[in-house]
Amino acid sequence: MSQAANQIETPASAADRRAGSSAVRPFAGLIDAVLVQDPVPFPFAGSVSRKYAEASWTWVHRDLCPDLISADGVANGNFSAADFEVVLPEVLTRMKEALAVVAQDPEKDRRLRSALGSTEARDALPVIMMALRSRALLAKAQAFGKAINTIADDAALGVALQSMPLQDPPLASLLFHVAIGQIANPTRLITTVIRLAGNATEVSVIRMGFTPVVDAILAHAQNQLHILQPMGAFADIDLVCRSLERFHRLVRSLTGYIEFARGSRWAMVIAALTKQASDRIEPRLRDVVSDINLAMRRGREGSDRLDDDRILAAINGIYLLATMRECRDSLALNALFEQSWSQTGQALEVHLQRNLDLIRQYPADPVIGARLDAGIKMAEVRFNPEYAETLRRARAAAERRG
């Protein structure tokens, strides 16, 4: 009996597997380009959930190939991609043998699913193996995606698209997923696909073999959800805004150009992703006005002091609101956005005027000055730089009079 089959007989327990989950770079980073972060409500052929890749990596280095891969090296981060390349052919052979064994024995398949933690992780193994075999092509796909950004001629872009292995959908799915991650303007890609397909209907896109392109765009849109989680005052708002903008560009490249059939899988995925992204943004959007009021209002009791956390939350909220203005066509929050946009403008104008009045009375007060500076910064984002400059001149004049 092969070593692969022997190892399936005695898989690591789920507890052992969880204890070894410190392997933060599954497969020594060779397939990072196809990994996506949870939540992954919709699986796509060209990508693998990171948690499934981590479970598979633990199974491979601990149960399947302990003689080839140092568990200590993996745990302390010393097992490199170069080390993995040396043993990879044998690793792939053992993985193939293991899957062949479990395909013939339901009990062994059940044990493998138990070792990996889920049926989904078990189903991800063939995709992981293909990614490992195609690792050289993954690097070329990244270069392909970057090159697309520089191709100005639409005909040349069409030729480049048709050079991908469309006749091999599983491989094309992997390569397009990697390439899309490098493409700044997915809309150009979709308009070229439509031109090659002859019209903009979903059926035509599928018939021409471009399903992997649409799937890859949806997978990358879905991969923004983990960044759009509920966020506190110290969230990386720049990252959140960039993720929201990326979500918008990806979704609009599809909904703005392809005619999706009512009730089709793609239409249902887009609707669900739109709802999930909106649900993550909505609570933060509802807090923007109250954050501004709490940040800009002078304390009524005791000594006045600046609440840095409130100021940061208010500024972050304004940045998020401004980003929402550009991305609202890809979200289901139009009514809430319009309300928040109007109310933040009114609240800022009231608080700025009050703080200008206060700076006239107390020109040397550092708290009032800092609060006014924050308000002017928010006005620059919410209104425009010219209005902010007018406020700065008004503040300077108020301090002189004071």
N, C-alpha and C positions, 0 to 999 in steps of 0.2 A: 504493500500500500504506500502511496506517495506521502511525502512529508506534509503536503497541503491537506490531504485527507486526514492524516493523523491529527493535525492541528485543529481541524474542525470538530473532531471528536471531543476535545476538551477546551472549549473556548473560555476566555476570561469572563468572569461574572460581570454583571452590570455595575456592581459596586466597584470592582477593580478597575473597570474601564473609566468610570467617573473619576476615580482617584488619579488616573493617569492622564487626565484631560489637560495637563499643563502644556501639551504639545500645541503651541499657538500657531505654528506654521505647518499645516498638514502637508505631508509628502515633501518636506524640506523646501516649500515655497514654489515647487515646479508648476503647480496648477493654480496659483493664486489668481491668475487672470480670469478664471472661470468660476471663482467662488463668489457667492452672494450671502448677505447677512439676513438673518431672520428679522421680521416676519417674512415668510415665503408662502403665502396662501395659494399661489399658482405656480406649479413647477413648469420649467421650460427645458427643452432637450439640451440646450447649450450651456447650462449652468448647473452648479451644485451648491446646495446650502452648506455654509461653512460648518455647521454642527454635524452634518452627515459626513463631511470630509474628515473632520476631527475624529469621529467615531471609527471611520474606516482606517485612518492612519494608526490609531491605537491598536486596532485588530491586526493590521499588517505588521507593525514593528514589535508587538508584544506576543502575538499568538502565532502568526504565520511565518515570520522571518526573524526570530530572536537571534539566530546565529549570524545573520547578515547585517542587522541594524542594532547598534548599541542603544539599549533603553536609557542608560545614563547619559549618553551623548544627546539623545533626543530631549531628555528632561532638562539638561543644562544648556541646551541651545548650541552644542558643539558639533552636532551632526549636520553638515552643510549639504547644499545642493550638489556640490562636486562629489561628496562622499556617496550620496544617493545615486548619482549617475553611474558609479562604478558597479553597483549591485542591482540596478534597476531591471536589466533583462531577466535576471533570475527571480526578482520580486514579481514581475509581470507574469512569468511562467507559473509561479506558485498561485497567484491570484486566479489565473485562468483555470488551473487544475482544481482549485477550491470551488469555483463556481460550477465547473462541470460535475463535481462530486455532489454538491447540494442539489443540482438540477435533477439528479436521479434518486434522491432520498429526501422525502418531505420532513422527516425527523431531523436530519442534519441541516436542512434549510431553516427549520424552526430554531435550532440552536444558534445558527449564524445570525438570524434576525434578533435573537435574544442578546447575543454578544454585541451586536451593533446598536441595539436599543430601539429599533423600529423597522418596519417593513420598508419605509421610505429610504432609510439609510442603506438597506440591502439592495434596493432597486437602483441606488446611485452608483453602485460599484462598476457596472459596465461603462458609465459615462466617465468615471474617474480613470478607468483603465485606458479608455480612448484618449483622454486628455494627456495622460502620461506618455502614451505611444506617439502622440502628435505634438509633443512639447516643442519641437523645433518649429512646427507650423504655427504654434501659438505666438511665438516671438515674431514670426513673419506677419501674422494677422495684426499684431499691434502696430508694426511698421506700416502695414496697409492702411489701417485706420488713420494714422498720422498723415500719410501721403494723400489721402482723400481730401484732407483740409486744404491742401495746396493745389488741387486740380481745379482749374478755372473753367475748362471746357466741358460742357455737358456730354458731348459725344465721347470724350476720353474717359469721363467718369462712368459712362455706360459700359465701355469696354473693360474697365477695371472691375466693375461689378460682375460681369460675365466671366471673368477669369477665376472667380471663386468656384469651388467644387459643388455647384448646385445639384449635380447628379448624385451626390452623396449627402443626403439631408442631415444625418447625424453629425458628420464632420463639418458640414457647412454651418450647422447650428453653433458648434463650438467656436469656429473661426469668426463668424459674424458677431457672436457675443463679445469676443475679445476685441474685435475691431470697433464696435459701437462705443466701447468705453473710451476710445481715443478721438471719436468724431465730434467736433464742436457743433456742427449744424446738421442734425439728422434730417431736417426738412429737405435739404438738397438731395440727400440719398433717396428719400421717398419719392420725390418728384421724378428722379431718374428711373426708379423702379416702375412708376406709373407709365412713363414714356415707353419703356421697354415692354411693358405688359399690354400696351395699346389703349387701355382706359383705366379709370380709377376704381373699378369695382373690386370688391374683396375676392370674388371668384377669379378674376383675371390675374390678380397678384399671386394667388395660390397656384393657378394653372402654369404660370411661368416659373415656378419653383422658388419664389421669393418668400415663402413662409418663414424660413429662418431669420430673415431681416426683420420682419414684424415681431416675431417672437423675441428676438434679441432686444429690440427697442422697449418692448413691454417688460422684459426682465430687468432692464436697467432702470426703468421708471419705478418698478416695484422695489428695487434695491435702494431707493431714496427713503422708503418708509421708516427704516430704523433710525435715520437721522431726524426725522420729523416727529419724534416721540415727544410727549409732554415735557416742556422745558421750564426750568426755573430761572432765577435772576442771573445765575452764573453760566447759563448755556452759551455755547459758542455760536452767537447769533450770526456771524459771518458764514459759518459752515451751514447753518440752517437755511439762510437765505440763498446760498449757492445751490444747495440741494433742492430747494423749492423752484428755483429758476431752471435747474436741470430737469426736474420732473415736468415742468411746463413745456420746455422745448421738446422733450421726448414725446409727450402725449399729444401736443399740438401738431407735431410732424405727422401723426397718424390721423387724428380726428379732423384736422383741417384739410386733408387731401384725399384720403381713402374713403370710399362709400361702403361702410360696413353693413352687412345684412342684419336686419332686426333679429335679435335673439341669438346671433352667432356667438361662438366662443370668444372671439376677439372683442366683440361689442360688450359682452358680459364682463370680461376681464377689465376693460377700460372703465366701465361703470363702477365696478367694485374698487378699483385702485383710486378712482376719483373720490369715492366716498371715504375710503380709509385715510387718504391724505387730508381731506377736508376735516375729518373727525379729529385728526392730530393737531391741526392748526386752530380749529374753532375755539378751544378753551383759552388759548393765549390771546386770540383776537378779542375775546370778550373782556379781557383784563386791561387792555391798553388804556382806556379812558380812566379807569379807577387808579391805575399806576401813575398816570400823569397827575391826577388830582392829589394823590398822596405825596408824590415827590415834590410838587411845586407849591404846595400849601404851607404857609408859615405856621409853626407850632403855636397853639393857642394857650397852652399852659406851661409855665416854667421858662427856662431859657431856650431860645430858638437854636436848633441844631440841624445840620444837614444829614439826611438819611441816605448814605451812599448806595445802599442796596436798592432803595426805591428809585433813586435817580437812574441807576444802571438798568433796572427793570423797565422804566419808562422809555429810556433811549432805545433799548433793545426792541421794545414793542413798536416804536415808531419806525425803526428799520424794517421790522417784519411787515408792518402795514404797508410801507412803501413798496416792498417787494411783492406783496399780495396784489397791489394795484396793477402790476405788470403781468401777473400770473393768474388772475382770477378766472380767465376763460377756461382754465384746466381744473378748476375747483368748483364745488357746489356751495359757495358761500357769498353769492352776490349781495343778498339782502343784508347780511351781517356786515359785510365789508362796507357797503354804502353807509350804513348807520355808524360804524366805527370811524370811517374816514371823515364824515361830517362832524361827529361829536368831538373827535380829537382836535380838529381845526378850531372849533369854538372854545374848547377847554384851554388850548394853548394860548389863544388870543387873550382870554380873560386873565390867565395866570401871568402872562408876560406883562400885561398892562399893570396888574397889581404889584408885580415885583419892580417895575420901572418906577412906580409911585414910591415904593419903599426905599429904593436906592437914592431917590431925591432926599428923603428924610434922613437916611443913614448911609451916606456915601462910603464910609469906611468899614461897613459891616461885611466881614468876609463870607458869612453864611449866605446873606442875600445876594452878594456878588456871584458866588459859586452856583447858587440856584438859578440865577438869571443866565449865567453862561450855559448851563445845561438846557434851559428853555430855548435859548437862541440856537443851540445845536439841534434841538428837536425841530424848531421852526425851519431850519435850513433843509432838513430832510422832508418834512411834511409839506412845506410850501415851496420855497426855492432859495438859492443863495442870495439873490438880490434883496429879498425880504429880510433875510438874516442880517445882511450888511446894513440895512436901514435900522434894524433893532440895535446893532452895535453902535451906530452913530447916536441913536436916541439914548442909549445907556451912557455913552461918553458925555453927552450934553447934560444929562440928568446929574451925573457926578460933579460936573463943573458947577452947575447951579447950586448943588448941595454944599 
